[in-house]
Amino acid sequence: MAERKRPRRTRERIVETSLVMFNRLGEPNVTTADIADEMGISPGNLYYHFRNKDEIVGELFAALERRLDALLDPRVSGVVDVEDLWLFLHLLFEAMWDYRSFTAISTRYCPAAAS
């Protein structure tokens, strides 16, 4: 018997959809109504999980931070040889690509990052 996958929760889907839309359209061009419409849910359902777009951005920043922390943890990412370095760089650039819209977002939400 095939194992059933746990259905993705709405909060997780909001975060994933937001990241895709931010990367495709640019964060300033995406509203919470756009995200809800893309997902086929009501704006009220989205607001049940996140009060505003800033909270979604904060959740995405936290996810990126967790991903980079795990990658940069010296106990885990100890580079031993060239292949390890190649894998490390590949994973780092993959994370940067997945969160590419955050270059622009970071300067808007964190003014110190712009200087």
C-alpha positions in Angstrom: 0.0 0.0 0.0 1.4 3.4 -1.0 2.3 5.7 1.8 0.1 8.9 1.8 1.9 12.2 1.7 1.0 14.7 4.4 -1.0 17.4 2.7 0.8 20.8 2.7 -0.7 23.2 5.1 -2.1 26.5 4.0 0.6 28.5 5.8 3.4 26.6 4.1 1.6 27.0 0.7 1.3 30.8 1.3 5.1 31.0 1.9 6.0 28.9 -1.1 3.6 30.7 -3.4 4.8 34.1 -2.2 8.5 33.2 -2.9 7.6 32.1 -6.4 5.6 35.2 -7.1 8.3 37.5 -5.5 11.0 35.9 -7.7 8.9 36.1 -10.8 7.2 39.6 -10.4 9.3 41.3 -7.8 8.1 41.7 -4.2 6.9 45.3 -4.6 4.6 44.2 -7.4 2.9 41.4 -5.5 0.0 42.1 -3.0 -1.5 39.7 -0.5 -4.6 39.7 -2.7 -2.4 38.5 -5.6 -1.0 35.7 -3.5 -4.5 34.6 -2.3 -5.8 34.8 -5.9 -2.9 32.7 -7.2 -3.6 30.1 -4.5 -7.3 30.1 -5.0 -8.0 31.0 -1.4 -9.8 34.0 0.1 -7.8 37.0 1.3 -9.4 36.3 4.7 -7.9 32.9 4.7 -4.4 34.4 4.0 -4.9 37.0 6.7 -5.7 34.2 9.2 -2.1 33.0 8.8 -0.3 36.3 8.1 -1.5 39.8 9.1 0.3 41.5 6.2 2.9 41.0 3.5 5.7 42.1 5.9 5.0 39.0 8.0 5.3 36.8 4.9 8.6 38.5 4.0 9.8 37.9 7.6 8.9 34.2 7.3 10.8 34.0 4.1 13.8 35.7 5.6 13.7 33.3 8.5 13.6 30.3 6.1 16.6 31.6 4.2 18.5 32.2 7.4 17.8 28.7 8.6 18.9 27.3 5.2 22.2 29.4 5.2 22.9 28.6 8.9 22.7 24.9 8.2 25.0 25.3 5.1 27.5 27.5 6.9 27.6 25.5 10.1 31.4 24.7 10.5 30.6 21.4 12.2 28.7 20.3 9.1 30.2 22.1 6.2 33.9 21.5 6.9 35.5 21.7 3.5 38.0 18.9 3.1 38.8 18.8 -0.6 37.9 20.3 -4.0 34.7 18.2 -4.3 33.5 19.3 -0.9 34.1 23.0 -1.9 32.3 22.5 -5.2 29.3 21.0 -3.4 29.3 23.8 -0.8 29.4 26.5 -3.5 26.7 24.7 -5.5 24.4 24.6 -2.4 25.2 28.2 -1.6 24.4 29.4 -5.1 21.3 27.3 -5.2 20.0 29.0 -2.1 20.9 32.4 -3.5 18.9 31.6 -6.7 15.9 30.3 -4.7 15.8 33.6 -2.8 17.0 35.9 -5.6 14.2 38.4 -5.0 15.7 39.1 -1.5 18.5 41.2 -2.9 16.0 44.0 -3.6 13.9 43.2 -0.6 16.7 43.3 1.9 17.5 46.9 0.9 13.9 47.9 1.4 13.3 46.1 4.7 16.8 46.5 6.1 18.2 49.9 5.1 21.5 49.2 6.7 22.0 46.5 4.0 21.9 49.1 1.3 25.0 50.9 2.6 
